[in-house]
């Protein structure tokens, strides 16, 4: 007769223990949330954890019984695309990921990885918190991956330009040596991407400041003013480079520009299409546009790919002329300043030397590195008597 009573007592005891364990987990969770969550969210969580019922569940699954630290660690083992999808599962997951996004992304940036090296060149955005510290986000991580893909593709195409003339056929190439050459080129291209990106962004900021200062005169910055400002910006960026980075980036820029020149103008003079090269270097997606050029220039490229590249270049030309004082530069028209606004604007003709080379030659001369030795990456044969693939300040000879 005492059997059922004993079983009911045991059941009650187990339920009490379960409630006690749940309360302990909720107390630990609330203590953790106090450091990262807002007071309104804490109040909602506190009201939800008062009773041990189905209404206290956040996701309706066993994740509700796991500590937040463990859930964050689980999310850190996934890919960035999986985290984007997890944010859409429930409001609880979205709030948890948004609050600890920087922790998850930091776990993805393993020391010594290619993305970690890129993160040292491209800093994370500032958070909206009061401290305004830089915290990596999923969008920032996605941007790093895109930049890495662009650098890898460009290094692959440049390796073809460098190694193919040295060998009669592909079978004589050493795959390991080619991979090492691609890695070295990619390291130099990262610095090129860093320089082109930040010089363009700083020029946009300075252009807006110049336009704001002269807003009373309805005056847009002239191409000469922008060229002078652009040179000063590049000089300030190059001043942060050490000698090794400066030389390596100088080699990479020379090799990139001269490879494009040879592809566009195989016969001398090879600088006939320098205006297009300058547009490629100064557009918003400069290295991506270079990758698209080499892809369209490949013998196996389709006509559709070439037409798409030409259309994109035309859009870049219009955009650059609009932003840097070309024939389509925008000017405000008023009755009192109609004569000033009706003046013809001098056509904007970009030069290749305006991007990197003028500022780099000045920095090399100031540091006494004008005649520097090659760094072991750009040992390429002469393509002709007029043009040298590589850096003209180095003596490029076969080892």
N, C-alpha and C positions, 0 to 999 in steps of 0.2 A: 504493500500500500504506500510505502514511503518512496518508491522509485520515481513516480512522476514529480513529486514535490522536489526531490533532489535534483532532477533534471532541470526543472524550472528555475531553481536557485542558481544552478550553474550557468544557465542561459543569461539570467539577470546579471550575474557576476561578470560574465564575458562582455555583455553589452556596456556595463559600467566601465570596464577596463578600456573598451574600444573608444567610448566617449572621452575618457581621460587622455588617451593617446592622441585623439584628434584635436583636443583642446591644446595639448602641448605643441603639436605641429603648427596649429594656427597661431599660437603665441610666438613661436620662433619665426613664422612667416611675417607676422606684423612687425616684429622687431627689425627684421631685414628690410621691410618696406618703408620703415620710418626714415631710412637713410636715402631712399631713392624716389619715393612716390610723393604725390601731392596730398595735402590734408583731406581734400574732398574724396579722393580715392580711398584713403585709409578709413574714412567714416563708412563708405559703402562696404569695404571689406569687413569692418568690425560688425556691422549689422548682419552681414551674411553669415558670420561665423558664430553667432550666438546659439544656434540650435543645430543639432546633428540631424539634418534632414536633406532631402533632395534639393531644396532651394539653396543650400549652401554650396552646391557644386558650381564650379566656374566653367568647366568644359563638359561635364557629364561623363567623364572618363576617369581612369586611374591616375591621370596627370594631376588631379586635384589633391591627391595624397602625397605627391612628391614635393620636396623642397624646391624653392625657386632656383637655388644655386645648381641643383642637379639638372633641372630643365634647361637652364642656360648652357650648361656643359654639353647636354645632348644636342641642342641647337648648334653649338660650335662645331660639331662633327659633321654637319651637313654642308652643302654648297649654298652659294648666295641665292641661287634661284629657288632652292627649297625653302629658305627663310622668307623669301617674298611670298611664296605660296602659303606658308604657315601663318603669316599675318592675316590671311583671308579666312582662316579656319574659324576663328572666334574672336570676340572682343578681348577675352582674357589673354590669348596669345599675342594679339596686336599690342596691347598695353605692356605686356612683359617684354616683347622684342623691342619696342620703342624705348622703354626705360633702360634696357641693357644692350642696346645696339652696339655701342662702342666696345663693350666687353666681348661680344661675339666676333666682331670684325677684328679686334686685336688678336684673338686666338687664331684667326685665319692667317695673319701675317707672321709666318714662321721666320725666325732669325736666319739670315743668309739666303732667303728665297728671292726670286726675281721681283716679286711684288714688294717685298720689304725694301729692296734697293730703290725701286721707283718711288716708294713712299718717302724716302729721304730727299728726293728731288721735288716731289709734289706733295705739299703739306695737306693734312686733312682740313676740312672746313671748321670754322668756329661754331661752337654749340650755342643754342639760344638760352642757356642757363646764365645765371648772374655772373659766374666767373669767366664766361666767354672763352673757355679753354678749347683747344683743338681736339676734337674727338672724331675718329673714323666712323663712317656710316656705310651702309650697304651700297648706296649710290656711289660713294667715293671708291669703294672696293671694285665696283663694276667699271668705273673709269680707269682704275689702274690696270685692270685686265685688258681693256680695250687698247690702252697705250702699249702694253706689252705685246699684244698681237701685232700692232702696227710696226713696232720696232723689230720684231722677229721677222715679219714679212719683208721689210726693207733690207734687213741684214742678209736675208736669203738672196734677194735680187742683186744686191751689191756683190755678194760672193760670186755669183755667176759672172758678173762683169769683170771681176778681178781674176778668177781662177781659170775660166774657160780659155782665154788666150794662151795660158801657160801650158796647156795640155792638148794633145791632138784629139783625144776622145775621153768620154766620161769614165771609161773603165780604168784609166791610169790614175784617177784621183783617189786620194786617201780619204775615206769617209770620216775618219777620226780627225784628220787635219782640217777637213772642211768644217766639221762641227766646231772645232776650236776657233777657227777663223770667224765663223758666224757669231760665236759668243763674244769674241773680242770686238767685232764690229757692232754688235748689239749694245755692248757697254758704252761705246763711243756715241752711238745714235741716241741713247738715253739722254746724254748731256746735250746733244743737238736739239732734241725735243724739248728739254727743259728750257734751253735758251730761246728757242723760237716762240714757245708758248708764253713765257713771262715777258719777253720783250714786246710781244703783240698786246698783251693785256695792259701792261704799263703804258704803252703808247695810247691805247684807247682812253685810259684814265686821264692822262695828260692832255689829250685832245679835247676831252670834255671840259677840263679845267680852263684851257685856253679859250674855248668858246664861251664859257661862263664869264670870264674876265672881260671879254670884248663884246658882251651881249648888248651893251648900250650903243655900240657903233655898228651893230648888225654885221659884224666881221667874222668870217669863218677863217680858221687857221690856214695859212697858205702852205703849199707843198714845201716851200723852202723852210718855213718854221717847223713843219712836221719832220722834215729830214734832219734838221739840227737837233730837235728833241729826241728823235729816234736814235741818233748816234750817241747822245749823252746817256740814254737809257741802256743801250748795249754796253757802253763802257763801264757803267756801274755794275752790270751783271757780270761782265768778264772779270772785273776786279775781285770777285769772290772766288774765282777759279784758281787752283794752284797750278804750278807750271806743267805738271803731267796732264791734268785735265785740259788745260788750254791747248797744249800741243796735240793731244789726241782728238779733241773736238775740231781743231783746225784741219787735221788730216781728213777727218770724216766729212767736213763741209766741202773741202776741195774735191774729194773723190765723188761725193754725191752730185755736185754741180757739174763736174766735168763728164761724169757718166751720162747725165741727161743731155748735156751739150752734144756728145758724140752720137747719141741715139737720134737726136733731132737733126743734126748737121754732120753727117759722116765725112763730108769733104770740107777742106779748109775754105774759108775761115769757119771755125766751129762755134763761134759766138753769135751766129746770125739770129738765133731765137732766144737771146738773153732776156728779152722782155717777158716771154712766157715763163722762163725759169724764175725770174724775179717774182712774178705773180704767184707761182707755186710756193715759193718760200714765204710769202707774206700773207697768204690767205689764212682763213681761220683753222683749217685742217691741213696744214702744210705737208707734214710727212705722210698723212693718209693720201693726199693728192699725189705725192711722189710714188707711193705704192701703186695707186691706180694707173699712173703713167707707165710704169714698168710692166704692169700686167697687160695693159693695152698694147704695149710695144712688143710683146712676146710674139714670135712667129705663129704660134697656135691661137692667138687671140682672135675672137670673132669680131665681125664688123659692128655688131650691136654694142660691144664693150667699148670700141673705139669711139663710136658716136656718142655714147653716154659720157665718156671722158671729155670730149670736145664741148658738149653741152654744159657740163659742170664747170669747165674752165671759162666759158663765156659768162656764166652766172657770177663766177668769182671776179672776173674783169669788171663787170658792171658794179658789183658791190664795192670793189676797191676804188673805182673811180668816184663813186658816190661818197665814200667815207674819207678819201684823201685828196679831194680837190680836183677831180677830173671834170670833164665836160658836162657831166650830169650832177655836179655838186649842187646841193640844195641851198638856196638863199632866200631869206625872208624879204618879201616885196612890200614896201610901204610907200606912201605918196611922198614923204619927205626924203626918202633914200632911194628913189627909183634910179637915179643916175649911177649910184654906187652899185646897186644890185644888177644893173644891166651891163656892167663891164664884163668883157670876156675873161673867162678863167683860163689860165695857162694849163694846157693839157698835162696830166700827170703821167710821166714816163718813168717807171721804176727801173732801177739798176741793180744788177746782181751784187755789186760791191757794197750797196747800202745795207745788206743783210750780212752781218757777222764780219765780213772781210776787212772793211775799213777800220772798224774798231779793233779787230784782232791784230791786224798788222801794227797798229799803234801800240797795243799792249805788248806784243812780241818785241818791238823795238825798245820800249821802255824797260823791259826786263832783261834785255840782252839775249833774247832767244830767237833772233831773226834767222840765223842759220842753225836750225836745230836738227838733230838726228832723228830718223824715223823710229817709231816705237815697235817695230817688228810686225805690224799688221798690214801696212800698205807698201809692200815690196812688189810693185807692179811694173811691167815693161813699158817702154815708150810706145804710145799709140801712133804718134807721128812726130815729125820734126817741129811742128808748131804747138801741139798741145800735149801735156803730160798728165796722165791719170794719177792723181795723188797731190801731194803738196809740193809746189815749186821751190820752197825753201829747203827741201831735203834732197840729198843726192840719192835718187832711186836707182839702184843697181841690183842686179841679181846676186844673191849671196853665194 
